[in-house]
Amino acid sequence: MSVESVLARGRVAHERLMTDTVTIDRKTQGAFNATTGEYGTTWTTVYTGPAGIKPERMPREVEAGQTATAVGRYDVKLPFATAVAVKVEDRLTASAASDVRLVGRPLWVTAVGLGSRRTAWHITVVDQEQP
């Protein structure tokens, strides 16, 4: 039995566990507004499909003014065959999730895990205002 065949079976099994559905959008520069003197912002969808969203045990602490605030962190798994390159600062929104509190809530990509001997792509997202 080869490593590749074990990974292939593991990837199929892992994808079956991905019961959430997400959309990942990337911010792009929009058209120039002559009235405001600024460029608008548009969002381009780079991925829509299955995912697995799992909260991390330890929230990250951030400074908000003079107050320390806990920010929720989640490990999101995408199918290994996903062709899109997710980037830090992309926005992830769940359209279906086993935890309905995640549906429609914007989560921001803060890290992308790469590797060839994995059964899924792992990305880290946080529940906060855009960085």
Summary of the structure (lengths in Angstrom):
residues: 131
radius of gyration: 17.1
end to end distance: 45.1
largest distance: 65.3
contacts: 337
relative contact order: 0.23
helix: 13%
strand: 56%
